[in-house]
């Protein structure tokens, strides 16, 4: 049987070289009945491989196609001294055989120092040959799909696909069809969990495409110096839909015109962040008094902001707000009108003293993160968060979470006690407690729990059992050294039961 398969594959491969492209029915009919291992060495044109293996459904179940590239060294392994450099090349080109081929050709017969210099340049900006190869798929897209590609490259890489659809629901883009097209053309991948992943090289293609647009017609601004020109000089920016602003590349800080955002009627995504911290850089002091009404996403990650704005703003389109790492932020603005807000991240806002009561009435909020807010003293006593599914917090001040019927994930850190009302969170499925050295006991927990992880709680002694009903399939208590014998026995029994499953 192996000889039959090998002869068949050799004959098909020969036809692929001589008469490309082969009819799909011939390939599929010849190979689909076999489980085949294809080992393909990249030496000729990629059209040969495409002619033989354009569709995975052409092969039988269990088949594998493995591609070897010997272009850089013409041997099985890298010479001594090149191993780490090869890893960087592979990471840069993972899942992109054509990119690997082009880079192998560019690096062949070069010294280690040359590799280092070329890699540093490639990791920051694309080589023309690589860009030419990778732009083929992008250039053949419809203009709407090209714009969606640019948005993913600048804002939505590693984001949930449903979240992206929601953020662009009232735009002129068919996001569902666009994502399907980009995925089919291998320009993005969508994981089983729905996460959109765009490779770093393709992301650079998208950002480069933004740079090449005519300045006055750009809908996305990502170049820090161009953004400064727009914000400081009050240029016409009515067409701008998104801004991704790395302030760490501006050595002298930014002075924003009071009118800067007023002309941005279509602004939906505003992300201001620092990739590296510089204590000498003074960044934004706040947003102008009027926030763009179409704003969908507002991100000030690692900012030095002390205040965002005063008063109530028209935030009815806002769906995501990320202020994480803003160490100097002293107050969160009134969010009464943010009626469609779904995600709020305040993690690492060290100077934040109070969570405003308006947050307690955000009926569509699904995720709330309040970790490491070390100065926090005031928390809403009433939370009417009907849609909240995920809550992460590290504080000993609690309001009542009894009116959070959809809460499924609850993460706690650095707390000294767990409130008794936790047992009434009847929809809770996942509980994660970590880094609580003073926590001595766990109260009764909800019977709906499926997974409980308690990590690095050195003083924990007692756990209120039985909450380990048949629905609770996972108990994990690492580094809880003082657990009583009964707790250890229950955890051990549950672990053994999981192994049997």
Order of alpha helices (4+ residues) and beta strands (2+ residues): alpha-alpha-beta-alpha-beta-alpha-alpha-alpha-alpha-alpha-alpha-alpha-beta-beta-alpha-beta-alpha-beta-beta-beta-beta-beta-beta-beta-beta-beta-beta-beta-beta-beta-alpha
